[in-house]
Amino acid sequence: MRVEVESKDVDAAFDSMIKNFQKEAALPGFRPGKAPRDMIAKRYEKDIQDEVKKKLIPDAYRKAVDEQKLDVVGYPDIEEIQFGRGQALQFAATVETAPEFQLPEYKGLPVKRETGTVTDADVERALMLLRERQLEYKTVERVAATGDVAVVNYTGTTNGKPITEIAPTAKGLTEQKNFWINLDQSSFIPGFGEQLLGTKAGDKRTVNVDFPADFVTPQLANQKGVYEVEVVEIKERVVPALDEAFAQSYGAESLEKLRAGVRTDLENELNFKKERSIRNQLVQQLLSRVSFDLPESVVTQETRNVVYDIVNENQKRGVPKEMIEGQKEQIYSAAADTAKNRVKVNFMLQKIAEKEEIKVSQEEVAARIQHLAGMYQIPPEQFIKDLQKRNGIVEIYDQVASEKTLTFLQQNAKIEDVEPAATPVP
């Protein structure tokens, strides 16, 4: 897009800017604001030119976009062609515009909703998880049984050599003192804990293991290991009784009230999962019904956002930085696909919102900001300032608009209730 500003408007902008500089400038031998105009123009020529550009180019760009009724996304790439006093300002702006496409039929989209409900068994499982949060380990003077924990000292070898000779970074697999091992099939190295069943404090035992093909330390995959183990002590897992005292430890007045609260939480979680499933299905329906080209700059920016989210999530899970770095290409490839789908759906939701006149009020944006500030434990005033620095208020507006549009699609969807999918037996 070529843009031109007439020479008379350029000269007027220069005159106005020189006056502004004249008011503020302090030159030797002149009182502030009294220096001659020509002297100011010569002394601050470069600064005045820069300020005139900053004023004229954005104004002219916005006017040209409005006149041509362009739906621009992202920021323009400005290339100056001509600029100076006494001549027209000319520049070229390379812009990306929102894609043009025909909306598919978006009312009555078919989706499935599972009819599952919260059962008494679900409540009991949840209560057991709460009890396990208060789990204690009690040292016992008996032989180890399934479910116990063995505290051990061990040294490990493979092919008769210390494991660190094959895997230098696997020091913890070579030798440990007072190491806790759950006595089940999957804990630590598969098959290790099972071989300690029936031992007691003071016993010594040789444990043979096969490192699996997908073992976390690649150098040991499919290798055999031999461990010399000394049992220090056996600990029994003790969970608190399901009684009134336990209920009160979670702030409930009684065990009955705790059960009721747990049931309500599970029902809320189940309803949330059902709604999320419906919305995911609606998104997939939209994605499959239309195809159009996406603005590269928007996809690139969204890809960066997705990469950041993936890396941040992996770091929270404790994935080593080196492992994340080693999977850089896979992470970027997955992020690019996710970003394209997100951008595509956002354009479609925006168009549906325009067609259905779905609006977002200032109160709704303010409520979302308050919610997010509370979630991140940041004072609302500071959170708003942070958003303003990166134009984040617009992002909040878009999020609320997208959610309202998805709610509209859900209200107009053709929902079929189905039996829950069977949970696979471990």
C-alpha positions in Angstrom: 0.0 0.0 0.0 1.5 3.4 -1.1 0.7 6.4 1.0 1.3 10.1 0.2 1.0 13.2 2.4 0.8 16.5 0.5 3.8 18.9 0.8 1.7 21.6 2.4 0.7 19.2 5.2 4.4 18.2 5.6 5.5 21.8 5.8 2.7 22.6 8.3 3.9 19.7 10.5 7.5 21.0 10.3 6.3 24.5 11.3 4.3 23.2 14.2 7.2 21.0 15.4 9.7 23.8 15.2 7.5 26.0 17.4 7.3 23.2 19.9 11.1 22.9 20.0 11.4 26.7 20.2 9.3 26.8 23.3 11.4 24.3 25.1 14.9 24.8 23.8 17.6 26.6 25.8 20.5 27.9 23.7 23.5 29.8 25.0 22.9 33.6 25.1 19.1 33.2 24.8 16.4 32.9 27.4 14.3 29.7 27.2 11.8 30.0 24.4 13.5 33.1 22.9 16.1 31.5 20.5 15.5 32.4 16.8 13.4 30.1 14.8 16.1 29.5 12.1 18.7 28.7 14.7 16.4 26.2 16.4 15.6 24.6 13.0 19.3 24.1 12.2 20.4 23.1 15.7 17.7 20.4 16.1 17.2 19.5 12.5 17.6 15.7 12.9 15.4 15.6 16.1 12.7 17.7 14.4 12.7 15.4 11.3 12.3 12.4 13.5 9.4 13.8 15.5 7.6 14.9 12.3 7.9 11.4 10.9 6.6 10.0 14.1 3.6 12.2 13.8 2.9 12.1 10.1 3.5 8.4 9.2 1.2 6.8 11.8 -1.6 9.3 11.1 -1.3 8.9 7.3 -1.2 5.1 7.7 -4.3 4.9 9.8 -6.2 7.2 7.4 -5.2 5.1 4.4 -6.3 1.9 6.1 -9.7 3.5 7.0 -10.2 4.9 3.5 -9.4 1.6 1.9 -11.5 -0.3 4.5 -8.7 -2.8 5.1 -8.9 -5.3 8.0 -5.3 -5.2 9.0 -3.7 -7.8 11.3 -0.4 -7.3 13.0 2.0 -4.3 12.4 2.9 -2.8 9.1 6.4 -2.9 7.5 7.0 0.8 6.6 9.5 1.7 3.8 10.2 5.4 3.4 10.4 6.6 -0.2 10.5 10.4 0.1 10.6 12.8 3.0 11.7 16.4 3.5 10.5 19.9 3.8 8.9 21.4 0.7 8.0 18.0 -0.8 5.3 15.4 -0.3 5.9 12.5 2.1 5.7 9.2 0.4 6.0 5.7 1.9 5.0 2.1 1.3 3.3 0.1 4.0 3.4 -3.7 3.6 0.5 -5.1 5.6 -1.3 -8.4 6.2 -5.0 -8.4 6.2 -7.5 -10.7 7.8 -8.4 -13.7 5.5 -11.5 -13.6 3.4 -13.7 -16.7 3.6 -17.3 -17.8 3.6 -18.6 -19.0 7.0 -19.9 -22.5 6.9 -23.2 -23.4 8.6 -22.4 -23.0 12.3 -25.8 -23.5 13.9 -26.9 -27.0 14.7 -23.4 -28.5 14.7 -23.6 -32.1 15.8 -21.8 -33.0 19.0 -21.9 -35.8 21.6 -22.3 -35.4 25.3 -21.5 -38.3 27.7 -24.3 -39.0 30.2 -22.0 -40.1 33.1 -22.8 -39.2 36.7 -20.8 -39.1 39.9 -21.2 -42.5 41.7 -20.7 -43.4 45.4 -17.6 -45.3 44.3 -16.2 -42.1 42.7 -16.7 -40.3 46.1 -15.0 -43.1 48.0 -12.0 -43.0 45.6 -11.7 -39.2 46.0 -11.9 -39.6 49.8 -9.1 -42.1 49.6 -7.0 -39.6 47.7 -7.6 -37.1 50.5 -6.6 -39.6 53.1 -3.4 -40.4 51.2 -2.5 -36.7 51.3 -2.1 -37.2 55.1 -0.2 -40.5 54.6 2.4 -41.3 57.2 5.2 -43.9 57.1 5.7 -46.1 60.3 8.8 -48.2 60.8 7.9 -51.8 61.4 9.8 -54.8 62.7 8.5 -57.4 60.2 9.2 -58.6 56.7 8.3 -56.4 53.8 5.0 -56.8 52.1 3.4 -55.4 49.0 2.5 -51.7 49.6 5.4 -51.2 52.1 8.4 -49.0 51.5 12.0 -50.4 51.9 14.7 -47.9 52.9 17.9 -49.3 51.3 21.6 -48.8 50.5 22.6 -50.1 47.1 25.4 -50.2 44.5 24.6 -51.1 40.8 26.6 -52.5 38.0 26.0 -53.6 34.4 28.3 -56.0 32.6 30.4 -56.1 35.7 31.2 -52.4 35.6 29.8 -49.4 37.6 26.8 -48.0 35.8 28.5 -44.6 35.6 31.1 -46.0 33.2 28.3 -46.6 30.7 26.1 -43.6 31.7 28.3 -40.9 33.4 25.3 -38.8 34.4 23.5 -41.7 36.1 25.3 -41.4 39.5 22.0 -42.0 41.4 21.6 -45.4 39.6 25.1 -46.5 40.6 25.0 -45.9 44.3 22.5 -44.5 46.9 22.2 -44.5 50.7 18.9 -44.5 52.6 16.9 -44.7 49.3 13.2 -45.2 49.6 11.6 -47.8 47.2 7.9 -48.6 47.0 7.6 -52.4 46.9 5.5 -52.7 43.8 6.1 -53.7 40.2 6.6 -50.2 38.6 8.5 -48.3 41.3 12.1 -47.2 40.5 13.3 -49.8 38.0 10.7 -52.3 36.9 11.0 -55.5 39.0 13.4 -54.0 41.6 10.9 -53.5 44.4 9.2 -57.0 43.9 12.5 -58.7 44.7 12.7 -57.1 48.1 9.4 -58.6 49.3 10.0 -60.8 52.3 13.1 -58.9 53.5 13.6 -57.2 56.8 16.0 -54.7 58.3 19.6 -55.9 58.1 19.0 -58.3 55.2 21.2 -58.2 52.1 20.0 -59.2 48.7 21.2 -59.3 45.1 18.6 -57.8 42.7 18.7 -58.4 39.0 16.9 -56.0 36.6 16.3 -55.5 32.9 16.4 -51.8 31.9 13.4 -51.3 29.6 13.8 -50.1 26.0 12.3 -46.7 26.8 14.3 -46.2 30.0 14.9 -42.6 30.9 18.7 -43.0 30.6 19.1 -44.1 26.9 22.6 -45.7 27.4 21.0 -48.3 29.7 18.1 -49.2 27.5 17.8 -53.0 27.0 20.8 -53.5 29.3 20.9 -55.8 32.4 21.7 -54.5 35.8 22.9 -56.1 39.0 22.3 -54.4 42.4 23.8 -55.3 45.8 21.2 -54.1 48.2 21.2 -53.7 52.0 17.8 -53.2 53.7 18.0 -50.5 56.3 14.4 -50.5 57.5 10.9 -51.4 56.4 8.1 -48.7 56.5 4.4 -49.3 56.5 2.1 -46.8 54.8 -0.5 -45.6 57.3 -3.5 -43.6 56.1 -5.8 -41.8 58.6 -9.1 -43.3 59.5 -12.2 -42.0 57.7 -13.9 -40.4 60.7 -15.1 -37.1 62.1 -11.6 -36.0 63.0 -10.4 -36.6 59.5 -13.3 -34.6 58.1 -12.6 -31.7 60.4 -8.9 -31.7 59.3 -10.3 -30.6 55.9 -12.5 -27.9 57.4 -15.8 -29.9 57.2 -18.2 -29.9 60.1 -18.7 -33.6 59.8 -17.9 -36.7 57.7 -21.3 -36.4 56.1 -20.6 -32.7 55.1 -17.2 -33.8 53.7 -18.8 -36.4 51.6 -21.3 -33.9 50.3 -18.6 -31.4 49.5 -16.5 -34.0 47.7 -19.5 -35.1 45.6 -20.3 -31.4 44.7 -16.6 -30.9 43.6 -16.7 -34.1 41.5 -20.0 -33.1 39.9 -18.6 -29.6 39.1 -15.4 -31.3 37.6 -17.5 -33.7 35.5 -19.7 -30.9 34.2 -16.6 -28.9 33.3 -15.2 -31.9 31.4 -18.5 -32.4 29.5 -18.6 -28.8 28.5 -15.0 -28.7 27.5 -15.5 -31.8 25.4 -18.5 -30.2 23.7 -16.5 -27.0 22.9 -13.6 -29.0 21.6 -15.9 -30.9 19.3 -17.4 -27.6 18.1 -13.9 -26.3 17.4 -13.1 -29.4 15.4 -16.3 -29.1 13.5 -15.5 -25.5 12.5 -11.9 -26.4 11.5 -13.1 -29.3 9.2 -15.7 -27.2 7.4 -13.7 -24.4 5.8 -10.2 -23.8 4.5 -8.4 -20.5 4.0 -4.9 -19.0 4.0 -3.7 -17.6 7.3 -1.6 -14.4 7.8 2.0 -15.5 8.4 2.9 -12.9 11.0 -0.1 -13.9 13.2 0.8 -17.6 12.9 4.4 -16.9 13.8 3.5 -14.9 16.9 1.0 -17.5 18.0 3.6 -20.2 17.4 6.0 -18.3 19.8 3.2 -18.2 22.4 2.6 -22.0 22.1 6.3 -22.8 22.3 6.5 -20.6 25.4 3.6 -22.5 27.0 5.0 -25.9 26.2 8.5 -25.1 27.5 7.1 -23.4 30.7 4.9 -26.5 31.4 7.8 -28.9 30.9 9.9 -26.8 33.3 7.2 -26.9 35.9 7.1 -30.7 35.6 10.8 -30.8 36.2 12.0 -31.8 32.7 15.7 -30.9 32.4 16.7 -28.0 30.3 19.0 -30.2 28.2 16.1 -32.6 27.4 13.8 -29.7 26.3 16.7 -28.3 24.1 17.1 -31.7 22.5 13.4 -31.8 21.6 13.4 -28.3 20.1 12.4 -29.3 16.6 9.6 -31.6 17.8 8.3 -28.8 20.1 8.3 -26.2 17.4 6.6 -28.5 14.9 3.8 -29.4 17.3 3.5 -25.7 18.3 3.2 -24.6 14.7 0.3 -27.0 14.1 -1.5 -25.9 17.2 -0.9 -22.2 16.4 -2.4 -22.6 12.9 -5.6 -24.2 14.3 -5.9 -21.5 17.0 -5.5 -18.7 14.6 -8.0 -20.2 12.1 -10.6 -20.8 14.8 -10.1 -17.3 16.2 -10.8 -15.7 12.8 -13.9 -17.9 12.4 -15.2 -17.0 15.9 -14.6 -13.3 15.2 -16.7 -13.5 12.0 -19.5 -15.4 13.8 -19.5 -12.8 16.6 -19.8 -10.0 14.0 -22.6 -11.7 12.2 -24.5 -12.5 15.4 -23.7 -9.1 17.0 -22.1 -10.7 20.0 -20.6 -7.9 22.1 -18.3 -7.7 25.1 -18.9 -5.0 27.7 -16.3 -3.1 29.7 -17.8 -4.8 32.8 -17.1 -8.2 31.4 -13.5 -7.3 30.6 -13.0 -5.8 34.0 -14.4 -8.9 35.7 -12.0 -11.2 33.7 -9.1 -9.0 34.7 -10.1 -9.1 38.3 -10.4 -12.9 38.1 -6.9 -13.3 36.4 -5.3 -10.9 38.9 -6.6 -13.0 41.8 -5.5 -16.2 40.1 -2.0 -14.9 39.6 -2.0 -13.2 43.0 -1.1 -9.8 41.5 -2.8 -6.5 42.6 -5.4 -5.6 40.0 -3.9 -2.2 39.4 -0.4 -3.7 38.7 -2.0 -6.4 36.5 -3.8 -3.7 34.4 -0.5 -1.8 34.0 1.3 -4.9 32.8 -1.5 -5.6 30.3 -1.4 -2.1 29.0 2.4 -2.3 28.3 1.9 -5.2 25.9 -1.5 -4.3 24.5 -2.9 -7.1 26.6 -6.3 -5.6 27.2 -7.2 -6.4 23.6 -6.2 -10.1 24.3 -8.6 -10.2 27.3 -11.4 -8.7 25.1 -10.7 -11.3 22.4 -10.7 -14.1 25.0 -14.1 -13.1 26.5 -15.5 -12.6 23.0 -14.4 -16.1 21.9 -15.9 -17.7 25.0 -19.2 -15.9 24.5 -19.2 -17.0 20.8 -18.5 -20.6 21.8 -21.4 -20.4 24.3 -23.6 -19.2 21.5 -22.5 -22.2 19.3 -23.1 -24.6 22.2 -26.6 -23.2 22.8 -27.4 -23.8 19.1 -25.6 -27.1 18.7 -27.3 -30.4 18.0 -26.3 -32.4 21.1 -26.6 -36.2 21.2 -26.4 -37.8 24.7 -24.3 -41.0 24.6 -23.1 -43.5 27.2 -19.7 -42.8 28.7 -16.8 -44.6 27.0 -15.6 -47.6 29.0 -12.6 -47.0 31.1 -9.8 -49.3 30.1 -8.7 -51.8 32.7 -5.0 -51.2 33.7 
